[in-house]
Amino acid sequence: MGSTEDLDYPQIIVQYSSGFLISKVMFTACELGVFDLLLESGKPLSSDAIAAGLGASTMGMRRLLDACVGLKLLAVEMTQEGALYRNTEISNVYLTKSSPKSQYNIMMYYSNTVYLCWQYLADAVREGRNQYERAFGVSSKDPFGAMYRSDEEMLKFMAGQNSVWSICGRDVLSAFDLSSFTKIYDLGGGGGALARECVSLYPNSTVTIYDLPKVVQVAKEQFVSPEEHQITFHEGDFFNDSIPEAELYILSKILHDWDDDKCKQLLAKVYKACKPGGGVLLVESLLNEDKSGPVETQLYSMNMLVQTEGIERTAAEYSKLLEAASFGVIQVKRTGKPYDAVLGRK
């Protein structure tokens, strides 16, 4: 479409203005269990059958199903009995709870937490701070206290992060050959999905998840089996407590939560603890050097404003943070997916 046509009818503006409607349709279908029911049925179902199975209105369900067809999340076939709906392949893989690659948990986190915070985006831009106080009535001075404000919220967040690493973890961990590192600490490793990918890729390694005591407790109870002997835990606050010696430290989606001063403080502690010849692996969504994109990362950076004290950065900006902590031989690998890898050596 040329510029004249754009001005005659602003298609892109219309699409952008309804973008949140698309997200909420997908979130709602996940929340109500549409994709799970269709997977379990093993056959296409009518809208009446789906509504009855999920305890929803027939009028509302028919509209939701048709919207999902329009978004290519469902397929429909017309029969003598009427319209019958089934999952598309992508929905079976990513939107059903039972799939190993399920994104259900991160969808629910976005729908019930991120979505509410973004109602106050204009306030975040005006004030330059996160919006937990307005959205949930909790202090904006402690972002993770807000994220972990209840056991339910903490579990939802941890499960959501595990969803992300189920589709992105292998790419960031294989961006560099990490087989020479056998003793690894995953700082802020949460539910352990990245640690599990790491020991799967590098079977001679052990990974210690270093996280807050209440996070470790939930990880042990809900996510990491005692039989997974290559994964261990260390309880603590890595900003305020000591960091044990290791060969490699993984900081996945950690630095983007904080301003430069906090990042330098943490990286200096990591450098001091790191064995000579060891390193640190940063897993982050990298902006282009001129910050012209990718658009997903630009939006993530807006979310950092709304939810944290941090920001998304360029590879050069992360490299400067590593250099300030005395790390050298810095390498950057883009994965082609939302998260990239930056490796610094001691």
DAWO-V960146 format. One record per backbone hydrogen bond with DSSP energy under -0.5 kcal/mol. NH is the residue of the N-H (numbers start at 1). CO is the residue of the C=O. E is the energy in kcal/mol with one decimal. If there is no record, write none. Layout:
NH_CO_E / NH_CO_E
This chain:
6_2_-2.1 / 7_3_-1.9 / 8_4_-1.8 / 9_5_-2.8 / 11_9_-2.2 / 14_10_-2.3 / 15_11_-2.5 / 16_12_-2.4 / 17_13_-2.4 / 18_14_-1.1 / 18_15_-0.5 / 19_16_-1.5 / 21_18_-0.9 / 22_18_-1.3 / 23_19_-1.7 / 24_20_-2.2 / 25_21_-2.0 / 26_22_-2.0 / 27_23_-2.8 / 28_24_-2.5 / 29_25_-2.3 / 30_26_-2.1 / 31_27_-2.9 / 32_28_-2.7 / 33_29_-0.9 / 33_30_-0.6 / 34_29_-2.1 / 37_33_-2.5 / 38_34_-2.1 / 39_35_-1.9 / 40_36_-2.6 / 41_37_-2.1 / 42_38_-1.1 / 45_85_-2.2 / 50_46_-2.2 / 51_47_-2.7 / 52_48_-2.5 / 53_49_-2.5 / 54_50_-1.6 / 55_51_-0.8 / 55_52_-0.6 / 56_51_-2.7 / 61_57_-2.3 / 62_58_-2.2 / 63_59_-1.5 / 64_60_-2.2 / 65_61_-3.0 / 66_62_-2.3 / 67_63_-2.2 / 68_64_-2.1 / 69_65_-2.0 / 70_66_-2.3 / 71_67_-1.6 / 72_69_-1.7 / 73_68_-3.0 / 74_68_-1.3 / 75_86_-2.9 / 77_84_-2.3 / 79_77_-0.5 / 79_82_-1.9 / 82_79_-1.2 / 84_77_-2.5 / 85_45_-3.5 / 86_75_-2.3 / 88_73_-1.4 / 92_88_-2.1 / 93_89_-2.0 / 94_90_-2.4 / 95_91_-2.2 / 99_96_-1.1 / 102_99_-1.9 / 103_94_-3.5 / 107_103_-2.1 / 108_104_-2.2 / 109_105_-2.0 / 110_106_-2.5 / 111_107_-2.6 / 112_108_-2.5 / 113_109_-2.0 / 114_109_-1.7 / 115_110_-2.8 / 117_113_-1.9 / 118_114_-2.3 / 119_116_-0.9 / 120_117_-2.0 / 121_118_-1.5 / 124_120_-2.2 / 125_121_-2.5 / 126_122_-2.3 / 127_123_-2.7 / 128_124_-2.7 / 129_124_-0.6 / 131_306_-2.9 / 135_131_-2.5 / 136_132_-3.0 / 137_132_-0.7 / 137_133_-1.3 / 138_132_-1.1 / 142_139_-0.6 / 146_142_-1.9 / 147_143_-2.4 / 148_144_-2.2 / 149_146_-1.4 / 154_150_-2.5 / 155_151_-2.4 / 156_152_-2.2 / 157_153_-2.3 / 158_154_-2.7 / 159_155_-2.6 / 160_156_-2.0 / 161_157_-2.2 / 162_158_-2.1 / 163_159_-1.7 / 164_160_-1.6 / 165_161_-2.1 / 166_162_-1.4 / 167_163_-0.6 / 167_164_-1.3 / 168_164_-1.6 / 169_165_-1.6 / 172_168_-1.6 / 173_169_-2.0 / 174_170_-1.5 / 178_176_-0.9 / 181_178_-1.8 / 182_180_-0.7 / 184_182_-0.7 / 184_206_-2.5 / 185_248_-2.7 / 186_208_-2.9 / 187_185_-0.8 / 187_250_-1.9 / 188_210_-3.5 / 189_186_-1.3 / 189_210_-0.5 / 192_189_-2.1 / 196_192_-2.4 / 197_193_-2.0 / 198_194_-2.2 / 199_195_-2.3 / 200_196_-1.5 / 201_197_-2.3 / 202_198_-2.8 / 205_202_-2.3 / 206_182_-3.0 / 207_230_-2.8 / 208_184_-2.7 / 209_207_-0.6 / 209_232_-3.0 / 210_186_-2.1 / 210_208_-0.7 / 211_209_-0.7 / 211_234_-1.8 / 215_212_-0.6 / 216_212_-2.6 / 217_213_-2.3 / 218_214_-1.7 / 219_215_-2.6 / 220_216_-2.5 / 221_217_-2.0 / 222_218_-3.0 / 223_218_-0.5 / 223_219_-1.9 / 224_219_-2.9 / 225_223_-0.6 / 228_225_-2.0 / 229_227_-2.0 / 231_228_-1.8 / 232_207_-2.4 / 232_230_-0.5 / 234_209_-2.7 / 236_211_-2.2 / 238_236_-0.6 / 240_237_-0.9 / 241_237_-3.6 / 244_242_-0.5 / 246_273_-0.6 / 247_183_-2.4 / 248_183_-1.6 / 249_279_-1.7 / 250_185_-3.1 / 251_249_-0.6 / 251_281_-2.9 / 252_187_-0.5 / 252_250_-0.5 / 253_251_-0.6 / 253_283_-3.1 / 257_254_-1.8 / 258_255_-1.9 / 263_259_-2.2 / 264_260_-2.8 / 265_261_-2.2 / 266_262_-2.3 / 267_263_-2.8 / 268_264_-2.2 / 269_265_-1.5 / 270_266_-2.3 / 271_267_-2.7 / 272_268_-2.0 / 273_269_-1.8 / 274_270_-2.0 / 275_246_-2.4 / 278_275_-2.5 / 279_247_-2.4 / 280_344_-2.4 / 281_249_-3.1 / 282_280_-0.6 / 282_342_-3.4 / 283_251_-2.2 / 283_281_-0.5 / 284_282_-0.6 / 284_340_-1.4 / 286_284_-0.7 / 287_313_-2.3 / 288_293_-3.6 / 291_288_-1.8 / 298_294_-2.1 / 299_295_-2.3 / 300_296_-2.4 / 301_297_-2.2 / 302_298_-1.5 / 303_299_-2.1 / 304_300_-2.0 / 305_301_-1.5 / 306_302_-2.0 / 307_303_-2.5 / 308_304_-2.4 / 309_257_-1.6 / 315_287_-0.6 / 318_314_-2.1 / 319_315_-2.5 / 320_316_-2.1 / 321_317_-1.7 / 322_318_-2.3 / 323_319_-2.8 / 324_320_-2.2 / 325_321_-0.9 / 325_322_-0.7 / 326_323_-1.7 / 327_322_-2.3 / 328_345_-3.2 / 331_343_-2.6 / 333_341_-2.9 / 340_284_-3.6 / 341_333_-2.6 / 342_282_-2.4 / 343_331_-2.5 / 344_280_-2.5 / 345_328_-3.3 / 346_278_-2.6
